[in-house]
Amino acid sequence: MRLIRFGDAGHERPGVLTADGRRLDVGTFGEDWNESFFGSDGPARLEAWLRAQGDTCPVVDDDVRLGPCVARPSKIVCIGMNYTDHARETGATPPTEPVLFFKSTTSLCGPFDDIVVPVGSVKTDWEVELAVVIGARASRVSEEDALEHVAGYALHNDLSERQWQLERGGQWVKGKSFDTFAPLGPYLATRDEIPDPQALRLWLTVNGERMQDGTTGDMIFGVATLVSYVSQCMTLLPGDVISTGTPAGVGLGMKPPRYLKGGDVVELGVEGLGSARQRVIAAK
C-alpha cells in the first residue's frame, strides 16, 4: 500500500495511491498518517477499510499538491556518512559506528515543493536518501527484530547548508534544519512493498545532469542495524523517520565544490518509492 498526503501546506488530507495510479481521498477513514495511526496497526486497519469502502473514495486530481507523506513526526533522525564513497569524497574516514544527527521536523515539505535557499547561503547541497518510517515503538530492539518495527519507506532529499553545518561551530543540525530542507515522498510504501531495503537504486540530477547514482546495498550500516542502533540511544515512536545516508555525488565532494542556486531544478528517486522534483528559489 502507498500512503500520500495532499492539499495545501499545513492542511494536508490523507490519501492512498492505487496500483493503477489513482489518488484516493480517504479522509472518511478519520485518521492522518501520524504517530497514533502507525502505533495502532493503522496500515492493516486502513487496508481492511479500503476493501469495504474504497469504491466510495473520491479521486484526487493529479494537479493537487502532495505534502510530506507522514504527518509531522516526533523526530527525524539522520545517519551521516553511511556510504563509504560519500565519506571519502568529503575527506572523512568511514565510521565504525553510525553517525547520528537530528533534522528539525519544521524542515519537512512536499516532494514537489520549492527548495528555498536560506538568506546569505552559498553552500546549499543535495543528498538523495532512503527514509525509514517507524511503525511500532522501538526501544533497545535487536537487529533480528528491527524490521518488525518498520511501517514503510519513502524518498527523502536531506538538504544541507554546508557553511552552517561545518563552518559555524556546534552540531550538524544547524545546517540541516532550514525550512524546506526535508522534502519527503511522494508516498510512503508499506514494508510489504519493499521486501529488501538493501537492494534499491537511488539517484539524483541537477538541471538534468546526473550527480548521484548508487544502491542501498552499499550502505555501511543497513536498515535493520540502524533501527536497532538508534533504539539503543532513544525510544523511536511510530511515525518517526530515520534517513539512512547518501551515496557519493554531493556538491561538497566535487572539485571545485558545486552548490544549488536559484533557478536550479533537482530531480531524484529511489527504486520502488517514486521520484520527486524540486525547483530551487532564493529566500527573499
Secondary structure by P-SEA (a helix, b strand, c coil): cbbbbbccccbbbbbbbcccccccccccccccccaaaaaaaaaaaaaaaaacccccbbbbccccccccccccccbbbbbccccaaaaaaacccccccbbbbbbbccccccccccccccccccccbbbbbbbbbbcccccccccccccccccbbbbbccccccccccccccccccccccccccccccbbbccccccccccccccccccccccbbbbcccccccaaaaaaaaaacccccccbbbbcccccccccccccbbbbcccbbbbcccccbbbbbbbbbbcc
